[in-house]
């Protein structure tokens, strides 16, 4: 395929997957974020990078947010939310975070591609992104021109942006207030 055709195919794949996300699940994630004392964000690999970008936007919106594994991240506890981005919902280190969060009394929410996964089963709030294409032939695999987990990762980033837009409106926030929290040590 040539570049214009690839662009069309990529956008079609992303649009098809995002249109299948349940709006009620998105509402539930938004409510979990808004009701949390503090939000702890995590994911691994490229999904983790998308989640870190989401953490930054939540900070711009004035939420108390921490990225798991950062040296300044405090202990999670009751009233807090652990928000995980995981296509498979089975990553070992993330499952250990789930156990720790549960023991500490924190709530768990996740973005996942697989509803039949340990992380989704443990979460109080789940938003399924039907875009797992990293294991062709598996029951949850989705055909895409994008390679490996890219479809899920792009959809995760865009879904997080959608949530930021909704939370911005819910908080009555404007771009000026958000920009005032933007890093100035650049």
C-alpha positions in Angstrom: 0.0 0.0 0.0 1.1 3.5 -0.7 1.1 6.2 2.1 -2.3 7.7 1.4 -4.0 4.3 1.4 -2.1 3.3 4.6 -3.3 6.5 6.3 -6.9 5.7 5.3 -6.6 2.1 6.5 -5.1 3.2 9.8 -7.8 5.8 10.5 -10.5 3.3 9.5 -9.1 0.7 12.0 -8.8 3.2 14.8 -12.3 4.6 14.1 -13.9 1.1 13.9 -12.3 0.2 17.3 -13.1 3.4 19.1 -16.8 3.3 18.0 -17.1 0.0 19.7 -16.1 1.4 23.1 -19.1 1.3 25.5 -20.0 4.9 26.5 -21.2 3.7 29.9 -17.8 2.3 30.5 -16.2 5.6 29.7 -18.7 7.3 32.0 -17.7 4.9 34.8 -14.0 5.6 34.3 -14.7 9.4 34.4 -16.6 9.0 37.6 -13.9 6.9 39.2 -11.3 9.6 38.3 -13.4 12.4 39.7 -14.2 10.6 42.9 -10.6 9.6 43.7 -8.5 11.3 46.3 -5.4 10.5 44.3 -4.9 8.8 41.0 -2.1 6.3 40.3 -1.4 5.7 36.7 0.4 2.7 35.2 0.9 0.5 32.2 3.9 -1.2 30.5 5.5 -0.7 27.2 3.8 1.6 24.7 0.6 1.4 26.7 2.5 2.7 29.6 3.7 5.6 27.6 0.1 6.5 26.6 -0.9 6.3 30.3 2.0 8.6 31.3 0.7 11.1 28.7 -2.8 10.7 30.3 -1.3 11.3 33.8 0.2 14.6 32.5 -3.1 15.8 31.2 -4.9 14.8 34.5 -2.3 16.9 36.3 -3.0 19.8 33.9 -6.6 19.5 34.9 -5.7 19.8 38.6 -6.0 16.2 39.7 -3.5 14.8 42.2 -1.9 12.1 40.0 1.2 9.9 40.3 2.9 7.6 37.8 3.6 4.2 39.3 7.3 3.3 39.4 8.4 7.0 39.6 10.8 7.6 42.5 8.5 10.3 44.0 5.3 8.1 43.9 3.9 7.8 47.4 2.1 4.7 48.9 -1.4 4.1 47.5 -4.2 3.8 50.0 -8.0 3.9 50.7 -9.7 6.6 48.6 -7.1 6.3 45.8 -7.6 5.0 42.3 -5.1 2.7 40.5 -5.8 3.2 36.7 -4.1 0.6 34.5 -3.7 0.5 30.7 -3.2 -3.1 29.6 -4.2 -4.6 26.3 -3.9 -8.2 27.5 -4.9 -7.5 31.1 -2.3 -10.2 32.2 1.0 -8.4 32.6 2.7 -9.9 35.6 4.0 -6.7 37.2 0.6 -5.0 36.7 -1.1 -7.9 38.5 1.2 -7.4 41.4 0.2 -3.7 41.5 -3.5 -4.9 41.5 -2.8 -7.0 44.6 -1.0 -4.2 46.4 -3.8 -1.7 45.6 -6.4 -4.1 46.8 -4.5 -4.8 50.1 -4.3 -1.0 50.6 -8.0 -0.4 50.0 -7.6 1.5 46.8 -10.1 1.2 43.9 -9.0 -0.3 40.6 -9.9 0.8 37.0 -8.6 -0.3 33.7 -8.5 0.2 30.0 -8.1 -3.2 28.4 -8.6 -5.1 25.2 -9.6 -8.4 27.0 -12.5 -8.5 29.3 -11.8 -12.1 30.2 -8.5 -11.2 32.0 -7.3 -11.0 35.6 -6.9 -7.2 35.6 -10.4 -6.7 34.2 -11.9 -9.2 36.6 -10.3 -7.3 39.6 -11.3 -3.8 38.4 -14.4 -2.0 39.7 -14.4 0.1 36.4 -13.4 -1.3 33.0 -13.3 0.3 29.6 -12.8 -2.3 26.9 -11.0 -1.1 23.8 -11.6 -3.9 21.3 -8.3 -3.5 19.5 -6.0 -6.3 20.6 -4.1 -7.3 17.4 -0.8 -8.4 18.9 -1.6 -12.1 18.9 -3.2 -13.0 15.6 -5.4 -16.0 15.8 -6.3 -15.5 19.5 -10.1 -15.2 20.2 -9.7 -11.5 21.1 -7.5 -10.6 18.1 -8.7 -7.8 15.8 -7.5 -7.6 12.2 -5.6 -4.3 11.5 -3.1 -2.9 9.2 -1.2 -1.7 12.3 1.4 -4.0 13.7 1.5 -5.8 17.1 -0.2 -3.8 19.8 -0.3 -0.5 17.9 -4.0 -0.4 17.4 -4.8 -0.7 21.1 -2.1 1.8 22.0 -3.3 4.5 19.5 -6.9 3.9 20.6 -5.9 4.1 24.3 -4.2 7.5 23.7 -7.3 8.8 21.9 -9.7 7.5 24.5 -7.7 9.1 27.2 -7.8 12.4 25.2 -11.6 12.0 25.0 -11.8 11.6 28.7 -9.6 14.7 29.2 -12.0 16.7 27.1 -15.0 15.4 29.2 -13.2 16.1 32.5 -12.2 19.5 31.4 -15.9 20.4 30.7 -17.0 18.7 34.0 -14.5 20.8 36.0 -15.3 24.0 34.1 -11.6 24.3 33.2 -10.3 26.4 30.4 -7.0 26.1 28.5 -5.5 29.0 30.4 -5.9 27.2 33.7 -4.5 24.0 32.2 -1.5 25.9 30.7 -0.7 27.5 34.0 0.1 24.0 35.3 2.3 23.1 32.3 5.9 22.4 33.0 8.1 25.5 32.9 11.4 23.7 33.5 11.9 22.8 29.8 
